[in-house]
Structure formats: C-alpha cells, structure tokens
Amino acid sequence: MGKAAFEKQRLFDDQRYPNVVVTTKGTVLTIWGNDGVSVRRSEDGGKSWNRPITVAQAGYNGGGVTVDDNTGDILVFVETRQPPAPLTVYRSCDDGRTWQPQTTTIEKDEAGHTPSMHMNEHGITLRHGKHKGRLLRPTRYYGPNGGEAEWSQQYTNAIYSDDGGKSWKTSKPFPENGTGEAALVELSDGRIYYNSRVHWSKRPRNKRRREAWSHDGGVTWKDWRIIDVLPDGDQGRTYGCMAGLTRLPLADRDILIFSNLDTNASHRERVSVWASFDGGKTWPVKRLVDEGRSGYSSLAVGRSKSPSAGWIYLFYEHDPFKGAHMARFNLTWLLGGKATDDGTIPKLKTE
C-alpha cells in the first residue's frame, strides 16, 4: 500500500508475446519474442533493465514461464512456430542469466491430444495441501492443424509436474470448447482459479472471460461460468485477447489482479487492470493503464524482502506487433480507478 505509485517504460521495439515473472531472489524477468526468445532482467525492482539475453535463437515464446519456488529454477517454453509445433523447454539455474535446453516429457491428455504451450500466462508453484511444491501452468489443445476452422475443437487445459519440470501430466479439459490462452492462480485455501479467453464466436457472450476451479491441484476443472464484468479483448469484434492474472502474496486475503483491454473499438487498445478482493467472485474496481494501442498482457507481483516488494508488474504489447512496455504500480494506485458496480471495495489500510 502506501502512497500511490505508477511508472512505465519501453522494453522492446518489435516482436510479440509477453510473460513477466519474479524470481525467488526478487529479480523481475520479462520474456518476449516470436522470432527468437529473449529475456530482460531487473535486479532493482524494475527501475533499470539489463540488455536482452537470448534464450532461443528462433521460435515463439509459448508463455507459461514458470518459477520453481522449490529450487529457484526458471522454465521457458519455446515452440518452433505458430502451433501446433515442436517444443523445447529451456531452464535457468542462475536467476535468468543463462539458459540451457532440457529433456522434457509431456503426457497426452485423456483424448490422446498433445497440449500446446501457446500463448498463456505464466505458471505457478503450489503452496498448499498435499500437492504443495507442484508446478502448474495453463496450456491448450489447438486442434490437429490450428486456425479458425478448428476453434470448435479447441479447449484450454493445464500441465502439472511433481518432479521440478522434467516430466508433466496433462489435466482434464476445461469444460467448454472454443477456449484457449488462459491464466491461473492458487488461492489461500489451495483451490486453483482458472481464467480463460474464448475464441469461438458461436459461444454465448463470447466477448466476456470464462472461469473454472480445481480442487485437486489442477487435474480437473469444475463449475465454469461466464464472467460478465471482465472483457475478453476489444468488444468491437468477436475475438478475445490473452490476459494477465496474478495474486498478491497475502496469507489472509485473496486479492487478484487481472489485465485485458477495456474498449468497444474493433481494434486492440486501452490495456487496463481490475482487482478482486474475494478470490475472483467479484471485480469491483478497474483502472486504465495505457489508452493507446495495446494487446496481449502478463502480470506478476513482487517478492517480499527484495526491491520488487510492493510492486505489481504489467508487461504488455504496445502498439501491437511493434514492441512492449512495462508498467509497475502498487495497489493504492489501482484503487484510484473506477468502480465497476460488481461487488464492493473493502476498507484497506494505507501507510
């Protein structure tokens, strides 16, 4: 909390596909690229950034970048092209300074389909219950060939690993077809909250986000519904947009932050953030981040006892297909936004 704070700077001048994570040491990492994948590091909480570090000379950032809180290792998922496509997983054991490809096995889902990594919000390490320590990241089934003709066959899902990311199993499908490009967080009671884009125009209220829940560490998804208050991309066309999602590191309250576009135009613009104070049941406040052209976005939150503490990081496509911006702000700044009339904002103490 404290005094409202907001800063923004440009980090990349071309390409696409953002993810942002904060390592166990508090280093902020931005992962980027669809013609080779690069990382930029900030060890001072996002004030300054080093030069891009190459993860892969070619390929697409598949999203789902995962920090293993058990070891501090970071995993980046790179597909050779627009999926369905071959995958290479890269691991860093030195806080994102260097990267090496690893041997990875990913089991097919119950229908015999291989999940695609592209293009999802970052993964997480579970902190509660019998699956504590499990790595979990959103994925999707793209269809045999991908593309609009197969939207009705596509669905979002997840992969999970109990051996530090060497081998992965694939979850049951999200209970609605036409979905993809998802985000997930673990709540304080161990449930997993899953929030997804929808591509298929024949689905009801397809311009709004979808959600579902897991009570078994990300193996199955239940109780899906349409989130009327959260837009799925620009509302002037029937085509969603990858969104960001993170949970603030609090023991006694499930405060979630969501990012997407907030516009009725038929093009991508006005990236904004929303806050939920009850684990995703309601989203009572939103705030505009950038009124200009913008697109895919990713969110992360700082680590305690590091320069990143107290900051929320939004890494997003700016003027889509021409680069990316990083915005960092605190919760006090977000609370200065507009009420959505979906729930109430609790009284929070500032210092």
matplotlib code that plots the C-alpha trace (Angstrom):
import matplotlib.pyplot as plt

x = [0.0, 1.4, 1.3, 0.0, 2.9, 2.9, 5.8, 6.0, 8.9, 9.5, 11.5, 11.3, 10.8, 9.5, 8.0, 5.3, 4.2, 4.8, 5.3, 6.7, 7.7, 9.6, 12.3, 12.8, 15.6, 13.2, 14.6, 12.0, 12.2, 10.4, 10.2, 9.5, 9.6, 8.1, 11.3, 13.6, 13.0, 14.8, 14.8, 15.5, 16.4, 15.9, 17.6, 16.3, 12.6, 12.1, 13.9, 16.5, 16.9, 19.9, 20.3, 18.3, 19.6, 18.9, 17.0, 16.5, 17.8, 14.5, 10.9, 7.9, 7.6, 4.9, 4.0, 3.6, 7.1, 7.4, 9.5, 10.1, 9.8, 11.4, 14.7, 14.7, 15.0, 13.0, 11.5, 10.7, 8.7, 9.6, 7.7, 9.3, 6.5, 2.8, 1.3, 0.7, 4.5, 7.5, 8.5, 11.8, 11.9, 14.8, 15.9, 17.9, 19.6, 21.2, 18.3, 17.8, 21.3, 21.9, 19.6, 20.0, 17.6, 16.4, 14.9, 11.2, 8.3, 4.7, 1.9, -1.0, -4.5, -7.3, -8.3, -4.8, -4.1, -0.7, -1.1, 0.3, 2.0, 1.0, 0.1, -0.7, 0.0, 2.9, 2.9, 2.9, 4.3, 1.6, 1.9, -0.9, -2.2, -1.0, 0.2, 2.5, 5.5, 3.8, 4.5, 1.3, 0.9, -2.0, -1.9, -4.4, -5.4, -5.1, -6.7, -4.8, -3.9, -4.9, -6.6, -10.2, -11.6, -10.8, -11.9, -14.9, -12.4, -10.0, -10.1, -7.9, -6.3, -3.1, 0.0, 1.5, 4.8, 5.8, 9.5, 10.6, 9.5, 11.3, 8.0, 4.5, 1.0, -1.9, -5.1, -8.7, -10.1, -11.7, -15.4, -16.1, -14.8, -13.5, -11.3, -7.6, -4.9, -5.6, -4.3, -4.4, -3.6, -3.7, -5.9, -5.1, -7.3, -5.5, -8.1, -6.9, -8.7, -8.6, -9.5, -9.6, -10.0, -12.6, -12.2, -15.3, -17.9, -20.8, -20.4, -22.8, -21.5, -18.2, -16.8, -16.5, -14.0, -14.5, -13.6, -13.4, -12.0, -9.8, -9.9, -7.3, -4.2, -5.0, -6.1, -9.7, -11.8, -15.3, -18.1, -17.2, -19.1, -19.0, -17.5, -19.8, -17.7, -14.4, -14.0, -12.2, -10.3, -11.7, -15.5, -16.0, -15.3, -15.8, -12.2, -10.6, -7.2, -4.6, -4.9, -2.7, -3.5, -1.7, -2.5, -1.0, 1.2, -1.1, -1.9, -5.3, -6.9, -7.2, -6.6, -6.3, -5.2, -6.4, -5.4, -7.0, -8.3, -11.2, -12.6, -15.6, -13.4, -12.8, -9.0, -6.8, -6.3, -6.7, -5.0, -6.4, -6.3, -9.0, -8.9, -10.8, -10.7, -12.6, -10.7, -12.4, -16.0, -16.3, -14.2, -15.2, -12.6, -10.6, -8.1, -6.8, -3.0, -2.5, -5.1, -3.1, -2.9, -2.1, -2.6, -1.5, -0.5, 1.0, 1.1, 3.4, 3.8, 7.0, 8.7, 8.9, 12.3, 13.5, 13.5, 10.4, 8.3, 5.0, 5.1, 2.6, 4.2, 2.2, 4.2, 2.1, 2.2, 2.2, 1.0, 0.6, 3.3, 5.7, 7.1, 6.3, 6.0, 6.5, 4.2, 4.7, 2.3, 1.1, -2.4, -3.0, -2.7, -5.2, -7.7, -7.8, -9.6, -13.3, -15.9, -17.4, -20.5, -19.6, -19.1, -17.6, -14.1, -13.1, -11.5, -7.8, -5.3, -2.6, 0.7]
y = [0.0, 3.5, 6.4, 5.7, 4.9, 4.2, 4.1, 3.0, 2.3, 0.7, -2.6, -4.0, -2.3, -5.2, -8.8, -10.1, -12.4, -11.2, -13.0, -11.5, -13.3, -12.5, -15.0, -16.3, -13.7, -10.9, -10.4, -9.3, -11.2, -10.2, -12.9, -11.9, -12.8, -14.7, -14.7, -16.0, -15.6, -13.1, -12.2, -8.9, -8.8, -6.2, -6.6, -3.3, -3.9, -2.6, 0.7, -0.4, -3.4, -5.2, -5.9, -8.7, -12.2, -14.8, -17.9, -19.3, -18.0, -19.0, -19.9, -18.5, -17.7, -20.1, -18.4, -20.2, -19.2, -20.9, -20.1, -23.2, -21.9, -25.1, -24.6, -21.1, -22.5, -20.9, -22.7, -21.1, -22.9, -22.3, -23.6, -23.6, -21.8, -20.9, -24.1, -26.9, -27.1, -28.9, -27.7, -27.1, -26.3, -24.1, -24.0, -21.3, -22.3, -18.9, -16.5, -16.0, -15.1, -18.2, -20.8, -24.4, -26.8, -29.7, -33.1, -32.9, -35.4, -34.2, -36.8, -36.5, -35.8, -38.3, -37.8, -38.6, -34.9, -33.2, -29.8, -26.7, -24.1, -21.1, -18.4, -18.4, -16.5, -17.7, -20.8, -21.2, -23.3, -24.6, -23.7, -25.5, -29.0, -32.4, -31.0, -28.4, -27.9, -28.9, -26.8, -25.9, -23.9, -23.3, -24.9, -25.6, -28.1, -26.4, -29.0, -31.1, -28.1, -25.0, -22.0, -20.6, -23.7, -25.7, -23.3, -25.5, -28.4, -26.3, -26.2, -24.9, -27.2, -27.3, -29.3, -30.2, -31.5, -33.1, -33.6, -30.0, -29.7, -32.7, -34.6, -33.3, -34.7, -33.0, -32.1, -32.8, -30.3, -27.0, -27.8, -25.5, -25.8, -22.8, -21.7, -21.0, -18.6, -18.9, -17.8, -19.4, -18.7, -20.6, -19.3, -19.3, -22.4, -24.4, -24.1, -23.2, -20.3, -20.6, -17.7, -18.2, -16.4, -17.7, -17.8, -19.3, -16.7, -19.2, -19.5, -17.4, -14.0, -14.8, -11.3, -12.0, -14.1, -17.6, -19.1, -22.5, -24.1, -27.0, -28.7, -31.3, -29.4, -28.6, -32.1, -31.3, -28.1, -27.6, -25.0, -23.0, -19.8, -16.6, -13.6, -10.8, -8.0, -8.9, -8.2, -10.6, -8.2, -5.4, -5.6, -4.4, -7.8, -11.5, -12.3, -12.4, -11.4, -13.0, -11.6, -11.3, -12.6, -12.7, -13.0, -10.7, -12.6, -12.3, -15.0, -13.8, -12.3, -13.4, -10.2, -11.0, -8.6, -9.1, -7.3, -7.0, -4.4, -2.2, -0.8, -1.0, -0.4, -3.1, -3.0, -3.6, -0.6, 0.6, -2.1, -1.9, -3.7, -5.0, -6.0, -8.7, -8.9, -12.2, -14.6, -13.8, -13.8, -10.1, -7.4, -4.1, -1.7, -1.2, 1.3, 2.3, 1.8, 2.9, 4.5, 3.7, 0.7, -2.4, -6.2, -9.3, -8.7, -10.5, -9.7, -10.6, -9.4, -8.6, -10.8, -9.7, -8.6, -7.6, -4.4, -5.8, -5.9, -4.0, -3.6, -5.1, -5.6, -5.4, -6.3, -5.7, -5.4, -1.7, -0.7, -4.4, -6.2, -3.3, -3.8, -3.9, -1.7, -2.4, -0.7, -1.1, 0.2, -0.5, -1.5, 2.1, 3.3, 0.7, 1.6, 5.1, 3.7, 3.4, 1.3, -1.5, -2.0, -5.6, -6.1, -3.7, -2.5, -3.4, -0.8, -1.3, 0.5, 2.6, 3.6]
z = [0.0, 0.9, -1.5, -5.0, -7.4, -11.1, -13.6, -17.3, -19.7, -23.0, -23.0, -26.6, -30.0, -32.1, -32.0, -29.7, -26.8, -23.2, -19.9, -16.7, -13.6, -10.4, -9.3, -5.8, -5.4, -6.4, -9.9, -12.4, -15.7, -18.9, -21.5, -25.1, -28.8, -31.8, -33.9, -31.2, -27.5, -25.2, -21.5, -19.8, -16.1, -13.4, -10.1, -8.7, -8.8, -12.3, -12.2, -14.7, -17.1, -18.5, -22.2, -23.7, -23.1, -25.7, -24.6, -28.1, -31.4, -33.2, -32.2, -30.3, -26.6, -25.6, -22.4, -19.2, -17.9, -14.5, -11.5, -9.4, -5.8, -4.5, -6.3, -7.8, -11.3, -14.2, -17.1, -20.5, -23.2, -26.8, -29.8, -33.2, -34.9, -34.6, -33.0, -33.2, -33.2, -31.7, -28.2, -26.4, -22.7, -21.5, -17.9, -16.0, -12.7, -12.2, -11.8, -15.5, -16.6, -18.7, -20.3, -21.4, -23.2, -21.2, -22.0, -21.2, -21.4, -21.5, -21.4, -23.8, -22.3, -21.9, -25.6, -26.8, -27.6, -27.1, -25.3, -26.9, -24.7, -26.7, -25.6, -21.9, -18.7, -16.5, -14.4, -10.6, -7.8, -5.5, -1.8, -0.1, 0.6, -0.5, -3.9, -2.3, -4.5, -7.7, -10.8, -12.8, -15.9, -18.4, -21.8, -24.6, -27.3, -30.7, -32.9, -35.4, -37.6, -35.6, -37.0, -37.1, -38.8, -35.7, -33.0, -32.1, -31.4, -29.3, -25.5, -22.7, -20.0, -18.0, -17.4, -14.0, -12.7, -9.4, -10.3, -10.9, -14.5, -16.0, -16.7, -16.9, -17.0, -18.8, -16.9, -17.9, -20.4, -19.4, -19.6, -22.6, -26.2, -28.1, -25.2, -25.0, -23.8, -20.1, -16.7, -13.2, -9.6, -6.3, -3.6, 0.1, 0.7, -2.1, -4.8, -8.3, -10.0, -13.8, -16.2, -19.9, -23.3, -25.7, -29.5, -30.8, -31.9, -31.5, -27.8, -25.6, -24.6, -26.3, -25.7, -21.9, -20.0, -18.7, -15.3, -13.6, -10.4, -9.4, -6.0, -6.9, -7.7, -11.3, -12.5, -13.1, -13.7, -12.5, -12.1, -15.1, -15.8, -17.9, -16.1, -17.3, -15.7, -17.4, -21.1, -23.4, -25.6, -27.7, -27.7, -31.3, -32.7, -31.7, -31.0, -27.5, -26.2, -23.9, -20.4, -17.3, -13.9, -10.5, -6.8, -4.2, -1.7, 1.4, 3.8, 4.9, 1.8, -1.8, -3.8, -7.5, -10.3, -13.9, -17.1, -20.5, -23.0, -22.0, -25.2, -27.5, -30.6, -33.2, -32.6, -29.6, -27.3, -23.7, -21.7, -18.1, -14.8, -12.5, -8.8, -7.0, -3.2, -2.8, -4.9, -8.2, -7.1, -7.8, -9.6, -8.1, -9.4, -12.7, -13.9, -17.3, -17.8, -21.4, -23.6, -26.8, -29.0, -26.8, -26.9, -25.0, -21.4, -18.4, -14.7, -11.8, -8.2, -6.3, -3.6, 0.0, 1.3, -2.2, -4.3, -6.1, -2.9, -3.1, -6.8, -9.4, -12.8, -16.1, -19.2, -22.4, -26.1, -27.0, -30.5, -31.2, -33.2, -32.6, -29.1, -25.4, -22.4, -18.7, -16.2, -12.5, -9.8, -6.3, -5.1, -3.9, -7.4, -8.7, -6.0, -7.5, -10.5, -11.4, -9.7, -11.8, -9.7, -9.3, -5.6, -3.1, -2.3, 1.2, 3.5, 3.2, 5.5, 3.7, 5.4]

ax = plt.figure().add_subplot(projection="3d")
ax.plot(x, y, z, "-o")
ax.set_aspect("equal")
plt.show()
